């Protein structure tokens, strides 16, 4: 479930990135790299787990599937937090800078 969750997030981000690719104002490419990296990590994990469990790999317990899904959602949430921090630091539209240097009358 972790692999599926991160792959879905990576595909959605890639589509959003490709839709606005020339401008890339929102730095969605960073989010794509994060999710594709996580997907690659979970793929390697799945390969090694399959090598250990063989056919039992395809019949996980429901509790294990739920735990894996929560872990996948946690990875997606952490990726969003990292992307938000990068977005606020880079500040491509100057919104944070304008808010910090706004003069009070």
N, C-alpha and C positions, 0 to 999 in steps of 0.2 A: 504494500500500500504506500510505503514511503516513496518508492520509485514512481508509481503511477501519479501520486500527488505532485511530485516535483516536475515530472514530465509535462503534466497538464499545465502547470504554472509556467514552465519554460515555453511551451508552445503558444500560450496566450500572450506572454510578454513578447515573444518573437513576432507574432502577428501585429501587435501594437507598435513595436519598434519599426517594422517594415512599413507600416502605414504612414508613419511620420518620419521616415528615414533621412531625407535630406537635411531637415532642420535639426532634429534630435535635441530640442530645447529641454525636454524633461529628463534627459539622461536615462532613458529606458534601456539603452544598451547595457548599462551597468547591471540592471536587474536581470537582463537576459543572461549575461555571463554568470551571475550568481546562481541562477536556477539551472542552467545547463551544467555548471560545475557540480551542483548538488545532485543532479540527475546522473551524471557520470559516476559520482561517488557511490550512489545507491545501486547503480548497475554493477559495479565491481563487487559490492557487498552481496548482491543477489547471486552473482556467479559463484562466489566462494561459498555462500550458504547452500546453493544447489549442489555444489561438489561435495558438500558434507552430508546433506540430507537426502539427496537423489529424489525419488518420486514423492517423498513426504513433504517436500518443499511446496508442492501444489495443493496440499490440503492442510492449511494452517487452522488453528483453533480460532473461533470468533473473537475471543479476548485478545489474542495476538494480533489479529487484523485490526481491531479497534485501537490497540496501543500503537501499532505502526501508522495508522491513519492520523492519530493525534501527533505523533512524532513528525510526520510529513507536514501537517498543518503548522507545527511549531517552526519547522525549517522555512516554510513559505513566509510566515510572520517575521521571522528573524531577517530574511532577505528583504522584506519590505521596510523594516526598521533601518537596515544598513543603507538601502537605497534612499530613504528619506534623509538620513544624515548626510549622505553624499550630495543629495539635491540641495539641502540647506547650506552646506559648506560652499559648493560651487556657485549657487545662487544665479542660475542662468538668466532669469528675468529681472534680477535686481530688486526683488520684493523685500528680502531680508535687509538688505543695505538701506533701502528707502525707509523701512520701518524703524531701523536703529538710529538713523540720522535725521528723523523727522523732527522739526523744530516746533516746540509748543509756543503758541502765541500768548 
